[in-house]
């Protein structure tokens, strides 16, 4: 969701800079460039030369125009460099025909400012920063003009740590495999967001604020994702303090700052998700949370999107509640600590916020969202289903899980990717 610690961030899957810099500031459409000034070969050569010859304190001004770049632009270990365009819609750097390098721009340095330009169609990351101390992105748009989502993505044997957002993030993509990866010390270990056909398996998520997240957020170019399987993972002791940028600080703050430390798996507005055969151990607030977007308090009127989680299957996981109190630093953690079905200060194994689409059923006992739970020893587990419709003064919590005893399985179409 909002990457700030650029020394450890992995920018993945066609979202790159625009995801953390533009997400909260509104959708920026791809500009019709047919009437723009097309930079001449001499102008492009001059721009490349400015990057090559840049020194500490250099300001690189990029005039208005459409620049078809054949090589990437690099700032290597410099301080106090400014890269200034004429505006997101006035200065466009297109890397569609890039012949040298994978990223559009690669930046290493200290006190770097990038402002007022767009990066189009890089073969890899639009802008990649590494080992930067003090970097500002202002009015930057990174996008791909041939579609809004990546397809057929494999992330294998990767390690991600100490990100203010998600260590390993996949967003608005289709056909994804995340396997054999390790994520620790992040706010979110692994996040699958607005994606379709995803599998996360044989991964380790530990010492994050939250282990594995499957979200669907509104107002993104790709709306509701569906069909995610999370299995054979070790999701252990994700009790790290949430150090995400506060939501009030634009443009980088967002919903991840609301995640309570001590969360194993969080499903929010998720569709067709199966969580099974995982070790979900010693997460001090809740092992698995199934929720809707209602708890964010944000607007929920978005086209082709639903705030509810539905068609969820949780089964055959291993749980262990720690000898610790639930986290009290975030609102939802406070709710779980103070009001649950098993007593004040009790860690929960499975939590369901209890919101449902009332057009699909009149009563929660009908299980209208098809939330299916089949865990061994369920009668000994801490399960809480909330009724939050009455507001803060009328919160109800129930331990009866029997309405949700059902079977449901998710089928993905990524078999070829799992073998890569």
VEXLUMGU-271588 format. One line per 3 residues: their letters; for each residue x, y, z of C-alpha. Coordinates in steps of 0.5 Angstrom, whole numbers. Each point is the difference from the previous one (the first is absolute). Layout:
REM residues N
A	X/Y/Z | ...
REM end
This chain:
REM residues 420
XXX	0/0/0 | 5/6/2 | 7/-1/-1
XXX	5/5/3 | 6/-4/2 | 3/0/-7
XXX	6/-4/3 | -4/-7/1 | -6/1/-5
XXX	-1/-4/-5 | -4/4/-6 | -4/-6/-3
XXX	-5/-1/-6 | -2/6/-4 | -2/4/6
XXX	7/3/2 | 0/7/2 | -7/2/-1
XXX	-3/-4/5 | 3/3/6 | 0/7/-3
XXX	-6/1/-4 | -5/-5/3 | -4/5/5
XXX	1/6/-4 | -5/-3/-6 | 0/-4/-6
XXX	5/3/-6 | -2/-1/-6 | 5/-2/-6
XXX	1/6/-4 | -2/0/-8 | 7/2/-2
XXX	-1/1/-7 | 0/8/0 | 6/0/5
XXX	7/2/-3 | 4/-6/-1 | 7/1/2
XXX	5/0/-5 | 6/-5/0 | 4/6/2
XXX	-4/2/6 | 0/-7/2 | 7/-1/0
XXX	1/7/4 | -5/-3/5 | 4/-6/1
XXX	7/4/0 | -3/4/6 | -1/-7/4
XXX	7/-2/-2 | 3/6/2 | -4/2/6
XXX	4/2/6 | -2/1/8 | -5/6/0
XXX	-2/-1/-8 | -7/2/-2 | -2/-3/-6
XXX	-6/3/-4 | -4/-4/-4 | -4/5/-5
XXX	-7/-2/-2 | 0/-5/-6 | -1/-8/-1
XXX	7/-3/1 | 1/-7/-3 | 6/-3/4
XXX	4/-5/-3 | 4/-1/6 | -1/1/8
XXX	1/6/4 | 5/-1/6 | 2/4/6
XXX	6/-4/3 | 1/2/7 | 0/8/0
XXX	-3/5/5 | -5/6/-1 | -2/-2/-7
XXX	-7/3/-3 | -3/-3/-6 | -6/5/-2
XXX	-5/-1/-5 | -5/5/-3 | -6/-4/3
XXX	-3/-7/0 | -3/1/-6 | 5/5/-4
XXX	6/-4/1 | 0/-8/-1 | 5/-5/-1
XXX	-1/-6/-4 | 4/-6/1 | -4/-4/-4
XXX	6/-1/-5 | 5/-1/5 | 6/-4/-2
XXX	5/1/6 | -2/-1/7 | -7/-3/3
XXX	-2/6/4 | -2/7/-3 | 4/3/5
XXX	5/-2/6 | 1/4/5 | 5/-1/6
XXX	2/6/4 | -1/5/6 | -5/6/0
XXX	-3/-1/-7 | -6/3/-3 | -5/-2/-6
XXX	-5/4/-2 | -5/2/-5 | 0/-6/-5
XXX	-2/-6/-3 | 3/-7/-1 | -3/-5/-5
XXX	1/-7/-2 | 6/-2/3 | 1/-7/-1
XXX	2/-1/8 | -1/5/5 | -2/7/-2
XXX	5/3/5 | 4/-4/5 | 3/3/6
XXX	6/-4/4 | 4/2/6 | -3/7/0
XXX	0/5/6 | -5/5/-1 | -4/0/-6
XXX	-6/4/-3 | -5/-2/-5 | -5/6/-2
XXX	-5/0/-5 | 3/-7/-3 | -4/-4/-5
XXX	2/-7/-1 | -4/-4/-5 | -1/-5/-5
XXX	-4/1/-7 | -1/-7/-2 | -5/-2/6
XXX	-1/1/7 | 3/-7/3 | 5/-5/-1
XXX	-1/-7/-1 | 4/-6/1 | 4/2/6
XXX	5/-5/4 | 4/3/6 | 4/-6/3
XXX	5/0/5 | 0/7/2 | 1/3/6
XXX	-3/7/2 | 1/4/7 | -1/6/4
XXX	-5/4/-5 | -5/5/2 | -5/-4/-4
XXX	0/-7/-3 | 7/-3/0 | -3/-4/-6
XXX	-6/3/-4 | -4/-2/-6 | -5/5/-2
XXX	-5/0/-6 | 3/-6/-3 | -3/-7/-3
XXX	3/-7/1 | 5/1/5 | 5/-5/4
XXX	3/2/6 | 4/-6/3 | 6/-1/4
XXX	1/7/3 | 2/3/6 | -3/6/3
XXX	2/3/7 | 0/7/3 | -5/3/-4
XXX	-7/3/1 | -3/-5/-4 | 4/-6/-2
XXX	-3/-2/-7 | -6/3/-3 | -5/-2/-6
XXX	-4/6/-2 | -6/0/-5 | 3/-6/-3
XXX	-3/-6/-4 | 3/-7/0 | 5/1/6
XXX	4/-6/4 | 4/2/6 | 4/-6/2
XXX	6/-3/4 | 2/7/3 | 2/2/6
XXX	-3/7/3 | 2/2/7 | 1/6/4
XXX	-4/4/-4 | -6/4/3 | -4/-5/-5
XXX	2/-6/-3 | -4/-1/-7 | -5/5/-2
XXX	-6/-1/-6 | -3/6/-1 | -5/3/-5
XXX	0/8/0 | -4/5/-4 | 1/5/-5
XXX	6/-4/-3 | 0/-1/-8 | -1/-8/2
XXX	-6/-1/4 | -2/-6/4 | 6/-5/0
XXX	-2/-8/1 | 2/-7/1 | 6/0/4
XXX	3/-6/4 | 5/1/6 | 3/-6/3
XXX	6/-4/2 | 2/6/3 | 4/2/7
XXX	-4/6/3 | 4/1/7 | 0/5/5
XXX	-2/6/-4 | 0/5/6 | 4/6/-3
XXX	-2/7/1 | -3/3/-6 | 4/5/-2
XXX	-4/2/-6 | 0/7/-2 | -6/3/3
XXX	-7/1/-4 | 0/7/1 | 7/1/-4
XXX	-2/0/-7 | 2/-2/-5 | 3/-6/3
XXX	-5/-2/6 | -5/-5/-1 | -4/-6/3
XXX	6/-4/2 | 1/5/6 | -6/-3/3
XXX	2/-7/0 | 1/-2/7 | 7/-4/2
XXX	-1/-7/2 | -4/-2/-7 | 1/-6/-3
XXX	-4/0/-6 | -5/6/-2 | -5/-1/-6
XXX	-4/7/-1 | -5/0/-5 | 3/-6/-3
XXX	-3/-5/-5 | 1/-7/-1 | 5/-1/5
XXX	3/-7/3 | 4/0/6 | 3/-7/2
XXX	5/-4/2 | 4/6/3 | 4/0/7
XXX	-3/6/3 | 3/1/7 | 1/5/5
XXX	-3/6/-3 | -2/4/6 | -7/3/-3
XXX	-3/-5/-5 | 2/-5/-4 | -5/1/-6
XXX	-4/6/-1 | -6/0/-5 | -3/7/-1
XXX	-3/5/-4 | 2/7/-2 | -5/3/5
XXX	5/0/5 | 5/5/-3 | -5/5/0
XXX	1/2/-7 | -5/1/-6 | -2/-6/-3
XXX	-4/2/-6 | 4/-2/-6 | -2/-4/-6
XXX	1/-7/-1 | 3/-1/7 | -4/-3/6
XXX	3/2/7 | -2/-7/3 | 4/-6/0
XXX	-3/-6/-3 | 1/-8/-1 | 5/-1/5
XXX	3/-7/2 | 4/0/6 | 2/-8/2
XXX	6/-4/2 | 4/5/3 | 4/-1/6
XXX	-1/6/6 | 4/2/6 | -2/6/4
XXX	6/3/4 | 0/2/7 | -1/7/-1
XXX	-5/6/0 | -3/2/-7 | 3/6/-3
XXX	-3/7/2 | 3/5/-4 | -5/-1/-6
XXX	-8/1/0 | -1/-7/-2 | 5/-3/5
XXX	-4/4/5 | -6/-3/-2 | 2/-7/0
XXX	4/1/7 | -6/3/3 | -6/-3/-3
XXX	0/-7/-2 | -4/-6/1 | 5/-4/5
XXX	2/6/5 | 4/6/0 | 7/0/-2
XXX	-1/-7/-3 | 4/-1/-7 | -5/-3/-5
XXX	2/-5/-5 | -6/2/-6 | -4/6/0
XXX	-5/2/-5 | -3/7/1 | -7/-2/-2
XXX	-1/5/-6 | -4/-3/-5 | -4/2/-7
XXX	-7/0/3 | -3/0/-7 | 3/-8/0
XXX	-3/-2/7 | -4/2/5 | 4/-2/6
XXX	7/-2/1 | -2/-7/2 | -1/-1/-7
XXX	7/1/-1 | -2/4/-6 | 8/2/-2
XXX	2/-8/0 | 5/1/6 | 2/-7/1
XXX	4/-3/6 | 2/-7/1 | 6/0/5
XXX	2/-6/5 | -2/1/7 | -4/6/-2
XXX	-4/0/6 | 6/1/4 | 2/6/-4
XXX	-1/7/1 | -5/2/-6 | -4/7/1
XXX	-5/3/-5 | -2/7/1 | -6/4/-1
XXX	2/7/-1 | -6/3/-4 | -2/3/7
XXX	6/4/0 | 5/1/6 | -5/0/5
XXX	-4/-6/-2 | 6/-5/-2 | -2/-7/1
XXX	5/-6/0 | -2/-8/-1 | 4/-6/0
XXX	-5/-5/-4 | 4/-2/-6 | -5/-5/-2
XXX	-4/4/-5 | 7/0/-4 | 2/-7/0
XXX	0/-1/-7 | 4/-3/-6 | 3/5/-5
XXX	6/-1/-5 | 3/5/-5 | 3/-2/-6
XXX	6/4/-4 | 3/0/-6 | 7/0/1
XXX	2/-7/0 | 6/2/-6 | 2/5/5
XXX	1/-4/6 | 5/-4/-4 | 5/5/-2
REM end
